Amino acid sequence: MAEGAPIESASGALAAVMNAGRATLACAESCTGGLASAAISAIAGASSFFLGCVVSYSNEAKRGLLGVDEGILAAFGAVSEETALAMARGAAAAFGSDFAFSITGVAGPGGGSDEKPVGTVCFGYVSPAAASAERLFFHGDRSEIRTAAATHALRRIAEIADAYDRA
């Protein structure tokens, strides 16, 4: 199996779910720097459901482009479930999408802390029915953490969209 196959498989599964439900998708990425959106846009025909992505690496971009409240960033930090959820909501609002996801974390090798060590990644998800966030920890080097985080987000938003379509 070729390197990158899990992310390609995840983006392919997401495309199938989004197209089946005739739904639209947007995202916001920080630590993955557009890796998830690149996997989506690599699929021929992705424009039928994928509206776009904001790569908001800085807090200023999170505030200005996604509308993340300064109070959230000050209270919880850029790598938090609260910020991830605000990013996902901001992406959905900016693009007018049915579904959205976000990724924010510490990919390393530096930048970690005792509270948020390298490998800490927070995700936000928005659907027409609900919004949620989660915090996970990934092991590996910077590239491995970024790829694992992007792959996880693609799989999880596909699960959320599929469950919504079945409801």
N, C-alpha and C positions, 0 to 999 in steps of 0.2 A: 504494500500500500504506500502510495506516495506521501511525502511529508506534506502536512497541511490538509490531508484528507478528512480528518474529523471536522474541521471548520467548514470545508466544502460540503460535507454531508449535512451538517447542521443548517447551513444557508439554503441548501437544496430542499430540505424538509420544510423549512420556514416558508420558502417560496410556494411550495405545494399547498400548504395550509392557507396562506394569505390569498392565493388565487382561487382556491376552492370557496372561500368565504367572501370573495370579492371585497376584501378589506384593504385598508391602506396602513402604512407603517412609516414611522419616523424614529430617529434615535438621537441620542446625545452621548458623546464619548469623551472621556478625559484621558485616563492612563493608557487606553488602547489606541488612541490617536487616529481613529478612523479604520482600524483593522476590521471591525464587524461590518461597517458599511461597505468596505472594499469587498468583503466576501459576498455581501448581498448584491452589490452592483456588478459583480463578476458573472452573475447569472443572466443569460440572455432573456430579455423580456421582463426584467426586474422593474422596469418603469411602470408596469401595470399595477404595482402595489407600493413600491418604495418611493416615498416623496422626498426624502433627504435626511441629512444628518448634520448636526452642529458638533464640531470638534472644539470643545471648550476646555482647553488645558489650564487656563488661568482662572482665578476667582473672578477677575474682571469680566472675562467672557461668560462665565456662568451667570453673573448678575446681568450684564448687558444684553446678551443674546438669548438667554433662557429665562430670565426673570427670577433667578434664585435670590431670595431675600438675604440681605446682608446679615440680618439677625440669625438666620439658619447657619450661615457660614461662620459667624462669630461664635455661636453657641456650640456647634457640633463639628465644625471643620469641613473641608472639602471632601474628605473621605469619611462619609457617614451615610447611613440609610436615609436620614432626613434630606441631605443634599441630593442623593441619588433620586429620591422620589420627586423632589422639586425639579431636577433636571429632566426627568421623564415627562412630567406634567408640562414643563416649558417647551419641550420638543413637540409634544402633541398639540399644544396651543399654537406654536409657531408655524407648523406645517398643516394644521387642521386634519391630522390623521386619526384613524380609528384606534390604532394601537401605537404604543411607543415604549422604548426601553432606554435605559441609561447605564453607563459604566463609569465608576470613579474609584481609583484605588492607588496603592503604592506598589509599583512594579519593580522598583529597585534599580540598581543595587543599593543606592542610598535613599534617604528620605523617610525611613521607617522610624518608629518610636516604640516604647514598651507597650503603649496602648494600641498602636496601629503599626505592627511590624510589616516589613516588606512581605508582600503576598496578600495583604488585606485588600479586598475589593468589595465595593458595595454596588448594588444593582437596584434600579427602580423600574417598575413596570406599570403601564397604564392601559386599560381596556375600556370599552364602553360601559362595562359593569362595575369595575373596581380598580383600585390602585394599590400596589404593594411594594415593599422593598425587602432586601435581604443583604446580609453580610457573609462573605465566605472567605476562606483562606486558601491560597494556592502555593504550592512549592515549586521551586525551579529558578532558573535565571530570568532575566527581564523578558526575553523573548517568549519563554515558556509560560510565564505568568500572564503576559498580554494575550497570547493565543488561547490559553485555557479560559481566561475571563471572557473573551469575545465569543468563543465557542459556547460557553455556558449561557451567555445572554441570548444567543440565537436559539438555542434549544429551549430555554425557558419561555421566551416570548412565543415561540411556536406552540408550546404546550398550553399556554394561556389562551391564545387565539383559537386553538383546536377545541379546548374546553368550552369557550364562549360559543363557538359555532354549534356545538352539540347540545347546548342548553336550550 
